[in-house]
Amino acid sequence: MISGHDFYTVMAAVVPLYVAMFLAYGSVRWWGIFTPDQCSGINRFVAIFAVPLLSFHFISTNDPYAMNLRFLAADTLQKLLNLCIGKS
């Protein structure tokens, strides 16, 4: 059974993301705060700078020795399958 504390923890992590997405959608669609050119610039910033930086931070702070061995085996198998199937 999910406890109230677990539910609160999930909501505390998810609600800010949905609020930000709703505000971003509203700022373009209804309120006209951003133009399509500005949206294109924001998307380019996120794709070129923010996502690679966040990925680097996540990968560099991850400790693979503390991870579950079954997870590591499944991840390795998935990557090998993608490598083999992707080249055909």
PyMOL Python script that loads the backbone (N, CA, C, O; Angstrom):
from pymol import cmd

cmd.read_pdbstr("""\
ATOM      1  N   MET A   1       0.839  -1.179   0.000  1.00  0.00           N
ATOM      2  CA  MET A   1       0.000   0.000   0.000  1.00  0.00           C
ATOM      3  C   MET A   1       0.886   1.245   0.000  1.00  0.00           C
ATOM      4  O   MET A   1       1.930   1.279   0.651  1.00  0.00           O
ATOM      5  N   ILE A   2       0.467   2.232  -0.715  1.00  0.00           N
ATOM      6  CA  ILE A   2       1.225   3.479  -0.799  1.00  0.00           C
ATOM      7  C   ILE A   2       0.863   4.347   0.401  1.00  0.00           C
ATOM      8  O   ILE A   2      -0.313   4.593   0.672  1.00  0.00           O
ATOM      9  N   SER A   3       1.870   4.800   1.102  1.00  0.00           N
ATOM     10  CA  SER A   3       1.619   5.646   2.267  1.00  0.00           C
ATOM     11  C   SER A   3       1.427   7.097   1.834  1.00  0.00           C
ATOM     12  O   SER A   3       1.740   7.477   0.706  1.00  0.00           O
ATOM     13  N   GLY A   4       0.913   7.879   2.745  1.00  0.00           N
ATOM     14  CA  GLY A   4       0.714   9.300   2.474  1.00  0.00           C
ATOM     15  C   GLY A   4       2.029  10.017   2.217  1.00  0.00           C
ATOM     16  O   GLY A   4       2.097  10.933   1.396  1.00  0.00           O
ATOM     17  N   HIS A   5       3.061   9.600   2.915  1.00  0.00           N
ATOM     18  CA  HIS A   5       4.374  10.224   2.729  1.00  0.00           C
ATOM     19  C   HIS A   5       4.919   9.943   1.325  1.00  0.00           C
ATOM     20  O   HIS A   5       5.484  10.829   0.684  1.00  0.00           O
ATOM     21  N   ASP A   6       4.743   8.689   0.847  1.00  0.00           N
ATOM     22  CA  ASP A   6       5.193   8.345  -0.505  1.00  0.00           C
ATOM     23  C   ASP A   6       4.440   9.151  -1.552  1.00  0.00           C
ATOM     24  O   ASP A   6       5.037   9.650  -2.506  1.00  0.00           O
ATOM     25  N   PHE A   7       3.137   9.278  -1.376  1.00  0.00           N
ATOM     26  CA  PHE A   7       2.328  10.053  -2.309  1.00  0.00           C
ATOM     27  C   PHE A   7       2.780  11.510  -2.318  1.00  0.00           C
ATOM     28  O   PHE A   7       2.895  12.118  -3.383  1.00  0.00           O
ATOM     29  N   TYR A   8       3.035  12.066  -1.150  1.00  0.00           N
ATOM     30  CA  TYR A   8       3.505  13.451  -1.058  1.00  0.00           C
ATOM     31  C   TYR A   8       4.856  13.619  -1.752  1.00  0.00           C
ATOM     32  O   TYR A   8       5.083  14.615  -2.439  1.00  0.00           O
ATOM     33  N   THR A   9       5.747  12.652  -1.576  1.00  0.00           N
ATOM     34  CA  THR A   9       7.066  12.726  -2.202  1.00  0.00           C
ATOM     35  C   THR A   9       6.945  12.750  -3.726  1.00  0.00           C
ATOM     36  O   THR A   9       7.616  13.536  -4.394  1.00  0.00           O
ATOM     37  N   VAL A  10       6.092  11.891  -4.267  1.00  0.00           N
ATOM     38  CA  VAL A  10       5.905  11.858  -5.717  1.00  0.00           C
ATOM     39  C   VAL A  10       5.279  13.169  -6.200  1.00  0.00           C
ATOM     40  O   VAL A  10       5.726  13.734  -7.198  1.00  0.00           O
ATOM     41  N   MET A  11       4.262  13.650  -5.509  1.00  0.00           N
ATOM     42  CA  MET A  11       3.600  14.895  -5.919  1.00  0.00           C
ATOM     43  C   MET A  11       4.541  16.094  -5.804  1.00  0.00           C
ATOM     44  O   MET A  11       4.501  17.000  -6.636  1.00  0.00           O
ATOM     45  N   ALA A  12       5.383  16.099  -4.779  1.00  0.00           N
ATOM     46  CA  ALA A  12       6.337  17.200  -4.622  1.00  0.00           C
ATOM     47  C   ALA A  12       7.343  17.228  -5.762  1.00  0.00           C
ATOM     48  O   ALA A  12       7.880  18.286  -6.090  1.00  0.00           O
ATOM     49  N   ALA A  13       7.604  16.069  -6.371  1.00  0.00           N
ATOM     50  CA  ALA A  13       8.537  16.024  -7.502  1.00  0.00           C
ATOM     51  C   ALA A  13       7.837  16.316  -8.820  1.00  0.00           C
ATOM     52  O   ALA A  13       8.448  16.903  -9.713  1.00  0.00           O
ATOM     53  N   VAL A  14       6.576  15.927  -8.972  1.00  0.00           N
ATOM     54  CA  VAL A  14       5.888  16.006 -10.262  1.00  0.00           C
ATOM     55  C   VAL A  14       5.158  17.327 -10.472  1.00  0.00           C
ATOM     56  O   VAL A  14       5.159  17.859 -11.582  1.00  0.00           O
ATOM     57  N   VAL A  15       4.546  17.857  -9.444  1.00  0.00           N
ATOM     58  CA  VAL A  15       3.720  19.065  -9.596  1.00  0.00           C
ATOM     59  C   VAL A  15       4.516  20.253 -10.128  1.00  0.00           C
ATOM     60  O   VAL A  15       4.014  20.931 -11.025  1.00  0.00           O
ATOM     61  N   PRO A  16       5.721  20.554  -9.642  1.00  0.00           N
ATOM     62  CA  PRO A  16       6.451  21.685 -10.227  1.00  0.00           C
ATOM     63  C   PRO A  16       6.725  21.527 -11.725  1.00  0.00           C
ATOM     64  O   PRO A  16       6.729  22.515 -12.459  1.00  0.00           O
ATOM     65  N   LEU A  17       6.954  20.299 -12.179  1.00  0.00           N
ATOM     66  CA  LEU A  17       7.183  20.076 -13.608  1.00  0.00           C
ATOM     67  C   LEU A  17       5.931  20.381 -14.415  1.00  0.00           C
ATOM     68  O   LEU A  17       6.005  21.027 -15.461  1.00  0.00           O
ATOM     69  N   TYR A  18       4.773  19.917 -13.933  1.00  0.00           N
ATOM     70  CA  TYR A  18       3.538  20.174 -14.656  1.00  0.00           C
ATOM     71  C   TYR A  18       3.143  21.645 -14.602  1.00  0.00           C
ATOM     72  O   TYR A  18       2.592  22.167 -15.571  1.00  0.00           O
ATOM     73  N   VAL A  19       3.409  22.306 -13.515  1.00  0.00           N
ATOM     74  CA  VAL A  19       3.124  23.749 -13.439  1.00  0.00           C
ATOM     75  C   VAL A  19       3.989  24.504 -14.444  1.00  0.00           C
ATOM     76  O   VAL A  19       3.500  25.396 -15.137  1.00  0.00           O
ATOM     77  N   ALA A  20       5.266  24.154 -14.527  1.00  0.00           N
ATOM     78  CA  ALA A  20       6.154  24.807 -15.491  1.00  0.00           C
ATOM     79  C   ALA A  20       5.699  24.541 -16.917  1.00  0.00           C
ATOM     80  O   ALA A  20       5.727  25.445 -17.752  1.00  0.00           O
ATOM     81  N   MET A  21       5.279  23.307 -17.211  1.00  0.00           N
ATOM     82  CA  MET A  21       4.804  22.995 -18.561  1.00  0.00           C
ATOM     83  C   MET A  21       3.517  23.758 -18.876  1.00  0.00           C
ATOM     84  O   MET A  21       3.356  24.253 -19.991  1.00  0.00           O
ATOM     85  N   PHE A  22       2.611  23.858 -17.924  1.00  0.00           N
ATOM     86  CA  PHE A  22       1.359  24.587 -18.137  1.00  0.00           C
ATOM     87  C   PHE A  22       1.636  26.073 -18.364  1.00  0.00           C
ATOM     88  O   PHE A  22       1.050  26.682 -19.259  1.00  0.00           O
ATOM     89  N   LEU A  23       2.514  26.654 -17.571  1.00  0.00           N
ATOM     90  CA  LEU A  23       2.852  28.066 -17.749  1.00  0.00           C
ATOM     91  C   LEU A  23       3.544  28.317 -19.089  1.00  0.00           C
ATOM     92  O   LEU A  23       3.287  29.333 -19.735  1.00  0.00           O
ATOM     93  N   ALA A  24       4.412  27.410 -19.507  1.00  0.00           N
ATOM     94  CA  ALA A  24       5.081  27.564 -20.795  1.00  0.00           C
ATOM     95  C   ALA A  24       4.072  27.473 -21.936  1.00  0.00           C
ATOM     96  O   ALA A  24       4.127  28.259 -22.881  1.00  0.00           O
ATOM     97  N   TYR A  25       3.163  26.527 -21.848  1.00  0.00           N
ATOM     98  CA  TYR A  25       2.135  26.393 -22.882  1.00  0.00           C
ATOM     99  C   TYR A  25       1.248  27.629 -22.928  1.00  0.00           C
ATOM    100  O   TYR A  25       0.955  28.154 -24.002  1.00  0.00           O
ATOM    101  N   GLY A  26       0.822  28.087 -21.757  1.00  0.00           N
ATOM    102  CA  GLY A  26      -0.039  29.270 -21.694  1.00  0.00           C
ATOM    103  C   GLY A  26       0.662  30.528 -22.163  1.00  0.00           C
ATOM    104  O   GLY A  26       0.032  31.392 -22.773  1.00  0.00           O
ATOM    105  N   SER A  27       1.947  30.648 -21.893  1.00  0.00           N
ATOM    106  CA  SER A  27       2.668  31.856 -22.289  1.00  0.00           C
ATOM    107  C   SER A  27       2.805  31.963 -23.800  1.00  0.00           C
ATOM    108  O   SER A  27       2.954  33.065 -24.329  1.00  0.00           O
ATOM    109  N   VAL A  28       2.757  30.846 -24.496  1.00  0.00           N
ATOM    110  CA  VAL A  28       2.834  30.878 -25.960  1.00  0.00           C
ATOM    111  C   VAL A  28       1.442  30.889 -26.575  1.00  0.00           C
ATOM    112  O   VAL A  28       1.154  31.684 -27.469  1.00  0.00           O
ATOM    113  N   ARG A  29       0.596  30.015 -26.096  1.00  0.00           N
ATOM    114  CA  ARG A  29      -0.703  29.799 -26.730  1.00  0.00           C
ATOM    115  C   ARG A  29      -1.718  30.893 -26.420  1.00  0.00           C
ATOM    116  O   ARG A  29      -2.353  31.417 -27.335  1.00  0.00           O
ATOM    117  N   TRP A  30      -1.883  31.247 -25.148  1.00  0.00           N
ATOM    118  CA  TRP A  30      -2.962  32.156 -24.755  1.00  0.00           C
ATOM    119  C   TRP A  30      -2.479  33.580 -24.514  1.00  0.00           C
ATOM    120  O   TRP A  30      -3.126  34.535 -24.946  1.00  0.00           O
ATOM    121  N   TRP A  31      -1.358  33.730 -23.834  1.00  0.00           N
ATOM    122  CA  TRP A  31      -0.948  35.064 -23.421  1.00  0.00           C
ATOM    123  C   TRP A  31      -0.032  35.732 -24.433  1.00  0.00           C
ATOM    124  O   TRP A  31       0.154  36.947 -24.368  1.00  0.00           O
ATOM    125  N   GLY A  32       0.540  34.994 -25.354  1.00  0.00           N
ATOM    126  CA  GLY A  32       1.388  35.563 -26.405  1.00  0.00           C
ATOM    127  C   GLY A  32       2.653  36.232 -25.906  1.00  0.00           C
ATOM    128  O   GLY A  32       3.113  37.211 -26.492  1.00  0.00           O
ATOM    129  N   ILE A  33       3.212  35.717 -24.838  1.00  0.00           N
ATOM    130  CA  ILE A  33       4.422  36.310 -24.264  1.00  0.00           C
ATOM    131  C   ILE A  33       5.640  36.032 -25.147  1.00  0.00           C
ATOM    132  O   ILE A  33       6.498  36.898 -25.322  1.00  0.00           O
ATOM    133  N   PHE A  34       5.711  34.817 -25.700  1.00  0.00           N
ATOM    134  CA  PHE A  34       6.843  34.437 -26.542  1.00  0.00           C
ATOM    135  C   PHE A  34       6.400  34.313 -27.993  1.00  0.00           C
ATOM    136  O   PHE A  34       5.295  33.856 -28.285  1.00  0.00           O
ATOM    137  N   THR A  35       7.275  34.724 -28.888  1.00  0.00           N
ATOM    138  CA  THR A  35       7.029  34.563 -30.325  1.00  0.00           C
ATOM    139  C   THR A  35       7.576  33.203 -30.767  1.00  0.00           C
ATOM    140  O   THR A  35       8.341  32.581 -30.030  1.00  0.00           O
ATOM    141  N   PRO A  36       7.196  32.736 -31.954  1.00  0.00           N
ATOM    142  CA  PRO A  36       7.756  31.468 -32.435  1.00  0.00           C
ATOM    143  C   PRO A  36       9.282  31.493 -32.571  1.00  0.00           C
ATOM    144  O   PRO A  36       9.936  30.471 -32.360  1.00  0.00           O
ATOM    145  N   ASP A  37       9.851  32.642 -32.919  1.00  0.00           N
ATOM    146  CA  ASP A  37      11.312  32.727 -33.001  1.00  0.00           C
ATOM    147  C   ASP A  37      11.954  32.559 -31.626  1.00  0.00           C
ATOM    148  O   ASP A  37      12.991  31.907 -31.499  1.00  0.00           O
ATOM    149  N   GLN A  38      11.344  33.141 -30.606  1.00  0.00           N
ATOM    150  CA  GLN A  38      11.878  32.985 -29.258  1.00  0.00           C
ATOM    151  C   GLN A  38      11.744  31.535 -28.786  1.00  0.00           C
ATOM    152  O   GLN A  38      12.639  31.010 -28.123  1.00  0.00           O
ATOM    153  N   CYS A  39      10.639  30.899 -29.126  1.00  0.00           N
ATOM    154  CA  CYS A  39      10.466  29.485 -28.776  1.00  0.00           C
ATOM    155  C   CYS A  39      11.526  28.625 -29.455  1.00  0.00           C
ATOM    156  O   CYS A  39      12.044  27.680 -28.861  1.00  0.00           O
ATOM    157  N   SER A  40      11.841  28.958 -30.691  1.00  0.00           N
ATOM    158  CA  SER A  40      12.882  28.226 -31.416  1.00  0.00           C
ATOM    159  C   SER A  40      14.236  28.403 -30.727  1.00  0.00           C
ATOM    160  O   SER A  40      15.009  27.451 -30.620  1.00  0.00           O
ATOM    161  N   GLY A  41      14.520  29.615 -30.262  1.00  0.00           N
ATOM    162  CA  GLY A  41      15.766  29.860 -29.540  1.00  0.00           C
ATOM    163  C   GLY A  41      15.832  29.110 -28.228  1.00  0.00           C
ATOM    164  O   GLY A  41      16.879  28.572 -27.866  1.00  0.00           O
ATOM    165  N   ILE A  42      14.719  29.072 -27.512  1.00  0.00           N
ATOM    166  CA  ILE A  42      14.676  28.327 -26.245  1.00  0.00           C
ATOM    167  C   ILE A  42      14.872  26.840 -26.507  1.00  0.00           C
ATOM    168  O   ILE A  42      15.619  26.178 -25.786  1.00  0.00           O
ATOM    169  N   ASN A  43      14.208  26.309 -27.533  1.00  0.00           N
ATOM    170  CA  ASN A  43      14.361  24.889 -27.866  1.00  0.00           C
ATOM    171  C   ASN A  43      15.801  24.563 -28.248  1.00  0.00           C
ATOM    172  O   ASN A  43      16.325  23.513 -27.876  1.00  0.00           O
ATOM    173  N   ARG A  44      16.434  25.462 -28.988  1.00  0.00           N
ATOM    174  CA  ARG A  44      17.829  25.245 -29.388  1.00  0.00           C
ATOM    175  C   ARG A  44      18.745  25.263 -28.164  1.00  0.00           C
ATOM    176  O   ARG A  44      19.651  24.435 -28.063  1.00  0.00           O
ATOM    177  N   PHE A  45      18.523  26.194 -27.237  1.00  0.00           N
ATOM    178  CA  PHE A  45      19.306  26.249 -25.998  1.00  0.00           C
ATOM    179  C   PHE A  45      19.167  24.958 -25.212  1.00  0.00           C
ATOM    180  O   PHE A  45      20.155  24.409 -24.725  1.00  0.00           O
ATOM    181  N   VAL A  46      17.939  24.478 -25.091  1.00  0.00           N
ATOM    182  CA  VAL A  46      17.707  23.249 -24.328  1.00  0.00           C
ATOM    183  C   VAL A  46      18.384  22.067 -24.999  1.00  0.00           C
ATOM    184  O   VAL A  46      19.018  21.250 -24.331  1.00  0.00           O
ATOM    185  N   ALA A  47      18.251  21.969 -26.330  1.00  0.00           N
ATOM    186  CA  ALA A  47      18.804  20.822 -27.047  1.00  0.00           C
ATOM    187  C   ALA A  47      20.329  20.832 -27.067  1.00  0.00           C
ATOM    188  O   ALA A  47      20.953  19.775 -26.977  1.00  0.00           O
ATOM    189  N   ILE A  48      20.934  22.008 -27.185  1.00  0.00           N
ATOM    190  CA  ILE A  48      22.388  22.074 -27.343  1.00  0.00           C
ATOM    191  C   ILE A  48      23.128  22.224 -26.015  1.00  0.00           C
ATOM    192  O   ILE A  48      24.252  21.740 -25.881  1.00  0.00           O
ATOM    193  N   PHE A  49      22.519  22.882 -25.040  1.00  0.00           N
ATOM    194  CA  PHE A  49      23.234  23.173 -23.799  1.00  0.00           C
ATOM    195  C   PHE A  49      22.656  22.462 -22.579  1.00  0.00           C
ATOM    196  O   PHE A  49      23.386  21.766 -21.873  1.00  0.00           O
ATOM    197  N   ALA A  50      21.370  22.621 -22.320  1.00  0.00           N
ATOM    198  CA  ALA A  50      20.794  22.161 -21.057  1.00  0.00           C
ATOM    199  C   ALA A  50      20.751  20.638 -20.949  1.00  0.00           C
ATOM    200  O   ALA A  50      21.163  20.089 -19.927  1.00  0.00           O
ATOM    201  N   VAL A  51      20.265  19.947 -21.970  1.00  0.00           N
ATOM    202  CA  VAL A  51      20.156  18.487 -21.894  1.00  0.00           C
ATOM    203  C   VAL A  51      21.537  17.825 -21.819  1.00  0.00           C
ATOM    204  O   VAL A  51      21.727  16.936 -20.989  1.00  0.00           O
ATOM    205  N   PRO A  52      22.508  18.222 -22.653  1.00  0.00           N
ATOM    206  CA  PRO A  52      23.837  17.600 -22.491  1.00  0.00           C
ATOM    207  C   PRO A  52      24.465  17.887 -21.119  1.00  0.00           C
ATOM    208  O   PRO A  52      25.122  17.019 -20.545  1.00  0.00           O
ATOM    209  N   LEU A  53      24.266  19.084 -20.602  1.00  0.00           N
ATOM    210  CA  LEU A  53      24.827  19.400 -19.290  1.00  0.00           C
ATOM    211  C   LEU A  53      24.159  18.574 -18.197  1.00  0.00           C
ATOM    212  O   LEU A  53      24.840  18.064 -17.307  1.00  0.00           O
ATOM    213  N   LEU A  54      22.850  18.438 -18.253  1.00  0.00           N
ATOM    214  CA  LEU A  54      22.141  17.620 -17.271  1.00  0.00           C
ATOM    215  C   LEU A  54      22.548  16.151 -17.397  1.00  0.00           C
ATOM    216  O   LEU A  54      22.723  15.469 -16.387  1.00  0.00           O
ATOM    217  N   SER A  55      22.698  15.667 -18.618  1.00  0.00           N
ATOM    218  CA  SER A  55      23.133  14.280 -18.824  1.00  0.00           C
ATOM    219  C   SER A  55      24.533  14.062 -18.267  1.00  0.00           C
ATOM    220  O   SER A  55      24.793  13.053 -17.612  1.00  0.00           O
ATOM    221  N   PHE A  56      25.439  15.012 -18.529  1.00  0.00           N
ATOM    222  CA  PHE A  56      26.793  14.888 -17.994  1.00  0.00           C
ATOM    223  C   PHE A  56      26.779  14.874 -16.471  1.00  0.00           C
ATOM    224  O   PHE A  56      27.485  14.080 -15.849  1.00  0.00           O
ATOM    225  N   HIS A  57      25.979  15.746 -15.873  1.00  0.00           N
ATOM    226  CA  HIS A  57      25.903  15.785 -14.407  1.00  0.00           C
ATOM    227  C   HIS A  57      25.386  14.466 -13.854  1.00  0.00           C
ATOM    228  O   HIS A  57      25.932  13.943 -12.883  1.00  0.00           O
ATOM    229  N   PHE A  58      24.339  13.926 -14.465  1.00  0.00           N
ATOM    230  CA  PHE A  58      23.771  12.662 -13.992  1.00  0.00           C
ATOM    231  C   PHE A  58      24.772  11.523 -14.137  1.00  0.00           C
ATOM    232  O   PHE A  58      24.941  10.722 -13.217  1.00  0.00           O
ATOM    233  N   ILE A  59      25.431  11.447 -15.281  1.00  0.00           N
ATOM    234  CA  ILE A  59      26.371  10.355 -15.527  1.00  0.00           C
ATOM    235  C   ILE A  59      27.605  10.479 -14.633  1.00  0.00           C
ATOM    236  O   ILE A  59      28.113   9.472 -14.138  1.00  0.00           O
ATOM    237  N   SER A  60      28.085  11.686 -14.425  1.00  0.00           N
ATOM    238  CA  SER A  60      29.301  11.859 -13.629  1.00  0.00           C
ATOM    239  C   SER A  60      29.079  11.630 -12.139  1.00  0.00           C
ATOM    240  O   SER A  60      30.022  11.281 -11.430  1.00  0.00           O
ATOM    241  N   THR A  61      27.856  11.818 -11.646  1.00  0.00           N
ATOM    242  CA  THR A  61      27.590  11.594 -10.224  1.00  0.00           C
ATOM    243  C   THR A  61      27.037  10.209  -9.943  1.00  0.00           C
ATOM    244  O   THR A  61      26.791   9.869  -8.786  1.00  0.00           O
ATOM    245  N   ASN A  62      26.835   9.402 -10.981  1.00  0.00           N
ATOM    246  CA  ASN A  62      26.298   8.067 -10.802  1.00  0.00           C
ATOM    247  C   ASN A  62      27.407   7.115 -10.370  1.00  0.00           C
ATOM    248  O   ASN A  62      28.522   7.177 -10.887  1.00  0.00           O
ATOM    249  N   ASP A  63      27.099   6.236  -9.423  1.00  0.00           N
ATOM    250  CA  ASP A  63      28.064   5.243  -8.960  1.00  0.00           C
ATOM    251  C   ASP A  63      27.629   3.867  -9.461  1.00  0.00           C
ATOM    252  O   ASP A  63      26.737   3.258  -8.870  1.00  0.00           O
ATOM    253  N   PRO A  64      28.236   3.365 -10.537  1.00  0.00           N
ATOM    254  CA  PRO A  64      27.784   2.080 -11.077  1.00  0.00           C
ATOM    255  C   PRO A  64      28.053   0.905 -10.139  1.00  0.00           C
ATOM    256  O   PRO A  64      27.399  -0.131 -10.258  1.00  0.00           O
ATOM    257  N   TYR A  65      28.993   1.041  -9.218  1.00  0.00           N
ATOM    258  CA  TYR A  65      29.289  -0.053  -8.291  1.00  0.00           C
ATOM    259  C   TYR A  65      28.199  -0.207  -7.236  1.00  0.00           C
ATOM    260  O   TYR A  65      28.081  -1.265  -6.617  1.00  0.00           O
ATOM    261  N   ALA A  66      27.406   0.834  -7.028  1.00  0.00           N
ATOM    262  CA  ALA A  66      26.324   0.756  -6.046  1.00  0.00           C
ATOM    263  C   ALA A  66      24.999   0.365  -6.700  1.00  0.00           C
ATOM    264  O   ALA A  66      23.983   0.248  -6.015  1.00  0.00           O
ATOM    265  N   MET A  67      25.001   0.164  -8.015  1.00  0.00           N
ATOM    266  CA  MET A  67      23.770  -0.159  -8.716  1.00  0.00           C
ATOM    267  C   MET A  67      23.470  -1.657  -8.643  1.00  0.00           C
ATOM    268  O   MET A  67      24.347  -2.467  -8.343  1.00  0.00           O
ATOM    269  N   ASN A  68      22.229  -1.999  -8.919  1.00  0.00           N
ATOM    270  CA  ASN A  68      21.787  -3.377  -8.946  1.00  0.00           C
ATOM    271  C   ASN A  68      22.417  -4.084 -10.150  1.00  0.00           C
ATOM    272  O   ASN A  68      22.393  -3.560 -11.263  1.00  0.00           O
ATOM    273  N   LEU A  69      22.976  -5.264  -9.927  1.00  0.00           N
ATOM    274  CA  LEU A  69      23.655  -5.977 -11.007  1.00  0.00           C
ATOM    275  C   LEU A  69      22.678  -6.423 -12.091  1.00  0.00           C
ATOM    276  O   LEU A  69      23.043  -6.443 -13.267  1.00  0.00           O
ATOM    277  N   ARG A  70      21.455  -6.779 -11.729  1.00  0.00           N
ATOM    278  CA  ARG A  70      20.462  -7.165 -12.741  1.00  0.00           C
ATOM    279  C   ARG A  70      20.131  -5.975 -13.640  1.00  0.00           C
ATOM    280  O   ARG A  70      19.945  -6.134 -14.847  1.00  0.00           O
ATOM    281  N   PHE A  71      20.058  -4.787 -13.047  1.00  0.00           N
ATOM    282  CA  PHE A  71      19.797  -3.586 -13.849  1.00  0.00           C
ATOM    283  C   PHE A  71      20.945  -3.325 -14.813  1.00  0.00           C
ATOM    284  O   PHE A  71      20.720  -3.022 -15.984  1.00  0.00           O
ATOM    285  N   LEU A  72      22.178  -3.442 -14.322  1.00  0.00           N
ATOM    286  CA  LEU A  72      23.336  -3.227 -15.192  1.00  0.00           C
ATOM    287  C   LEU A  72      23.385  -4.251 -16.319  1.00  0.00           C
ATOM    288  O   LEU A  72      23.725  -3.906 -17.450  1.00  0.00           O
ATOM    289  N   ALA A  73      23.049  -5.508 -16.026  1.00  0.00           N
ATOM    290  CA  ALA A  73      23.048  -6.541 -17.059  1.00  0.00           C
ATOM    291  C   ALA A  73      21.962  -6.255 -18.100  1.00  0.00           C
ATOM    292  O   ALA A  73      22.201  -6.404 -19.298  1.00  0.00           O
ATOM    293  N   ALA A  74      20.782  -5.851 -17.653  1.00  0.00           N
ATOM    294  CA  ALA A  74      19.698  -5.537 -18.589  1.00  0.00           C
ATOM    295  C   ALA A  74      20.055  -4.322 -19.441  1.00  0.00           C
ATOM    296  O   ALA A  74      19.775  -4.303 -20.639  1.00  0.00           O
ATOM    297  N   ASP A  75      20.660  -3.327 -18.841  1.00  0.00           N
ATOM    298  CA  ASP A  75      21.060  -2.133 -19.582  1.00  0.00           C
ATOM    299  C   ASP A  75      22.128  -2.468 -20.623  1.00  0.00           C
ATOM    300  O   ASP A  75      22.067  -1.991 -21.757  1.00  0.00           O
ATOM    301  N   THR A  76      23.090  -3.277 -20.241  1.00  0.00           N
ATOM    302  CA  THR A  76      24.140  -3.681 -21.175  1.00  0.00           C
ATOM    303  C   THR A  76      23.561  -4.495 -22.323  1.00  0.00           C
ATOM    304  O   THR A  76      23.927  -4.282 -23.478  1.00  0.00           O
ATOM    305  N   LEU A  77      22.666  -5.420 -22.019  1.00  0.00           N
ATOM    306  CA  LEU A  77      22.037  -6.223 -23.057  1.00  0.00           C
ATOM    307  C   LEU A  77      21.225  -5.356 -24.016  1.00  0.00           C
ATOM    308  O   LEU A  77      21.270  -5.551 -25.231  1.00  0.00           O
ATOM    309  N   GLN A  78      20.490  -4.405 -23.466  1.00  0.00           N
ATOM    310  CA  GLN A  78      19.693  -3.502 -24.301  1.00  0.00           C
ATOM    311  C   GLN A  78      20.588  -2.691 -25.230  1.00  0.00           C
ATOM    312  O   GLN A  78      20.249  -2.502 -26.398  1.00  0.00           O
ATOM    313  N   LYS A  79      21.711  -2.216 -24.739  1.00  0.00           N
ATOM    314  CA  LYS A  79      22.619  -1.423 -25.566  1.00  0.00           C
ATOM    315  C   LYS A  79      23.293  -2.282 -26.636  1.00  0.00           C
ATOM    316  O   LYS A  79      23.512  -1.816 -27.754  1.00  0.00           O
ATOM    317  N   LEU A  80      23.617  -3.509 -26.310  1.00  0.00           N
ATOM    318  CA  LEU A  80      24.196  -4.401 -27.309  1.00  0.00           C
ATOM    319  C   LEU A  80      23.190  -4.732 -28.404  1.00  0.00           C
ATOM    320  O   LEU A  80      23.545  -4.777 -29.581  1.00  0.00           O
ATOM    321  N   LEU A  81      21.938  -4.962 -28.022  1.00  0.00           N
ATOM    322  CA  LEU A  81      20.901  -5.220 -29.019  1.00  0.00           C
ATOM    323  C   LEU A  81      20.692  -4.007 -29.919  1.00  0.00           C
ATOM    324  O   LEU A  81      20.553  -4.149 -31.134  1.00  0.00           O
ATOM    325  N   ASN A  82      20.671  -2.834 -29.336  1.00  0.00           N
ATOM    326  CA  ASN A  82      20.546  -1.624 -30.157  1.00  0.00           C
ATOM    327  C   ASN A  82      21.716  -1.465 -31.112  1.00  0.00           C
ATOM    328  O   ASN A  82      21.538  -1.040 -32.253  1.00  0.00           O
ATOM    329  N   LEU A  83      22.902  -1.802 -30.651  1.00  0.00           N
ATOM    330  CA  LEU A  83      24.086  -1.708 -31.507  1.00  0.00           C
ATOM    331  C   LEU A  83      24.007  -2.688 -32.660  1.00  0.00           C
ATOM    332  O   LEU A  83      24.324  -2.339 -33.797  1.00  0.00           O
ATOM    333  N   CYS A  84      23.582  -3.921 -32.373  1.00  0.00           N
ATOM    334  CA  CYS A  84      23.499  -4.959 -33.413  1.00  0.00           C
ATOM    335  C   CYS A  84      22.352  -4.704 -34.379  1.00  0.00           C
ATOM    336  O   CYS A  84      22.536  -4.804 -35.592  1.00  0.00           O
ATOM    337  N   ILE A  85      21.184  -4.380 -33.868  1.00  0.00           N
ATOM    338  CA  ILE A  85      20.006  -4.186 -34.706  1.00  0.00           C
ATOM    339  C   ILE A  85      20.078  -2.845 -35.445  1.00  0.00           C
ATOM    340  O   ILE A  85      19.599  -2.740 -36.574  1.00  0.00           O
ATOM    341  N   GLY A  86      20.659  -1.842 -34.833  1.00  0.00           N
ATOM    342  CA  GLY A  86      20.724  -0.519 -35.434  1.00  0.00           C
ATOM    343  C   GLY A  86      21.592  -0.460 -36.681  1.00  0.00           C
ATOM    344  O   GLY A  86      21.402   0.422 -37.518  1.00  0.00           O
ATOM    345  N   LYS A  87      22.527  -1.366 -36.820  1.00  0.00           N
ATOM    346  CA  LYS A  87      23.427  -1.332 -37.985  1.00  0.00           C
ATOM    347  C   LYS A  87      22.836  -2.039 -39.186  1.00  0.00           C
ATOM    348  O   LYS A  87      23.347  -1.879 -40.294  1.00  0.00           O
ATOM    349  N   SER A  88      21.772  -2.819 -39.008  1.00  0.00           N
ATOM    350  CA  SER A  88      21.198  -3.555 -40.139  1.00  0.00           C
ATOM    351  C   SER A  88      20.265  -2.706 -40.965  1.00  0.00           C
ATOM    352  O   SER A  88      19.704  -3.184 -41.951  1.00  0.00           O
TER     353      SER A  88
END
""", "prot")
cmd.dss("prot")
cmd.show_as("cartoon", "prot")
cmd.util.cbc("prot")
cmd.orient("prot")
